[in-house]
């Protein structure tokens, strides 16, 4: 006897987004960006907002970090909102939102 079956194996993705970083240019924890695997380069958008809802950082480049500046100046310590849009390798779209604390 023998048996067979078809199985569809879908890719997995994982995403990690820190809750704080310290952009003090000491070479440690100076940038803020999502990290992960199974993320497509297509459909990726990452935004940082100040407390009034103004976009202070935007990128379409996968995992490009924010260095804690806005218009060439360091932002004050505090909490900033972020929004992330991305597609996994199966083409499914995802949206994540959260906040990050800037500490120096």
Residue pairs with C-beta under 8 A, 6 or more apart in sequence:
10 90
11 38
11 88
11 89
11 90
12 37
12 38
13 36
13 37
13 38
13 39
13 88
13 89
14 36
14 37
14 38
15 34
15 35
15 36
15 39
15 84
15 86
15 96
16 34
16 35
16 36
17 34
17 35
17 82
17 84
17 96
17 98
17 100
18 32
18 100
19 98
19 99
19 100
19 101
20 100
20 101
20 102
20 103
21 29
21 30
21 31
21 32
21 68
21 100
21 101
21 102
21 103
22 28
22 29
22 30
22 102
22 103
22 104
23 30
23 31
23 32
23 67
23 68
23 69
23 74
23 102
23 104
24 30
24 104
30 67
30 68
31 65
31 66
31 67
31 68
32 48
32 65
32 66
32 68
32 100
33 46
33 63
33 64
33 65
33 66
34 46
34 63
34 84
34 86
34 96
35 63
36 63
38 88
38 89
39 62
39 63
39 86
39 87
39 88
39 89
40 86
40 87
40 88
40 89
40 91
41 62
42 87
43 85
43 86
43 87
43 93
44 60
44 61
44 62
44 85
44 86
44 87
45 58
45 59
45 60
45 84
45 85
45 86
46 57
46 58
46 59
46 60
46 64
46 82
46 83
46 84
46 85
47 55
47 57
47 58
47 82
47 83
47 84
48 55
48 56
48 57
48 58
48 66
48 80
48 81
48 82
48 100
49 55
49 56
49 80
49 81
49 82
49 83
50 56
50 70
50 75
50 80
51 78
51 79
51 80
51 81
53 81
56 70
56 75
56 80
57 66
57 70
59 66
62 86
68 74
68 75
68 102
69 75
74 104
75 102
76 102
77 101
77 102
77 103
77 104
78 101
78 102
79 99
79 100
79 101
79 102
80 99
80 100
80 101
80 102
81 97
81 98
81 99
82 97
82 98
82 99
82 100
83 95
83 96
83 97
84 94
84 95
84 96
84 97
85 93
85 94
85 95
86 93
86 94
86 96
87 93
87 94
88 94
